[in-house]
Amino acid sequence: MKTLATDLDGTLYLDDLLIKGVESAYKSLILDNYKIYHTTNNSSQSTDVLAKKLSNLLNADIDLSSIVTPLVVLKEYLSNKKLSIFVYGSKDVKDFVSSISNTVTNIENSNFIIMGRVDSPSESELDLIAESIKSGKEGATLNKDLTYPISESEFKPGNGQIAKYIESKSQKELQSFGKEGELYSQYFLNKNIDVDYVIGDRVDTDIMFGNKLGATSILVESSIENFMSEDFADRKFKDFPTFVSSIIN
């Protein structure tokens, strides 16, 4: 059995629309006995929500354990750790962290700070977080995406812009639970998941993730403007269906 780890938004679908040809390509992989992992830097939706979306779009059964998000990696990372955590992010993220057996507290009493995304960032709160990290508290971000797509041509500011601000102010690098970070690839390595192909539309996340795993990294075209060289990818294709047709006999 061969294994493929595929990105979601920008590779399989755009917002709520499946990219043309993806359904038949996806099902041909299943028929050819491929194990498919669904990888994403989306930290605002649960695996249940993403599984339902994928199932509806692809008309296929989706195994929850095949979906790996920053929150999944975070949960694994926090297991068997006793930390006092401050969460900067949405109520959903705070509730998720609270559901894991760690203490969620205020920033003054914390020793670990998790950075999520909020719609209206407070500069004063960010400065306090940066100062806390500069003073020795450990900090991590759910991902470092500078933007995320809401349509083929529209993007919103992502976690990465907040992370960049904190890193600049604190003069310290934040760990990331996203595909661009060591913790994401380590999740796969710790579970002895051997991946043959990693496919996605971002060099800094998908391709770097694939290269860390020693997989064949596949870059597909999208409206994303990559700021890292596309030459980091082992192979380049127009889209997911075109790639699949190259490996299915």
Secondary structure, DSSP 8 states (H G I E B T S, - for coil): --EEEEE-BTTTEETTEE-TTHHHHHHHHHHTT-EEEEE----SS-HHHHHHHHHHHHTS---GGGEE-HHHHHHHHHTT---EEEEES-HHHHHHHHHSSSEE--GGG-SEEEE---SS--HHHHHHHHHHHHTT-EEEES---SEEESSSS-EEE-HHHHHHHHHHHHTS--EESSTTSHHHHHHHHHTT---SEEEES-IIIIIHHHHHHT-EEEEE--S---SS-GGGSSEEESSHHHHHHHH--
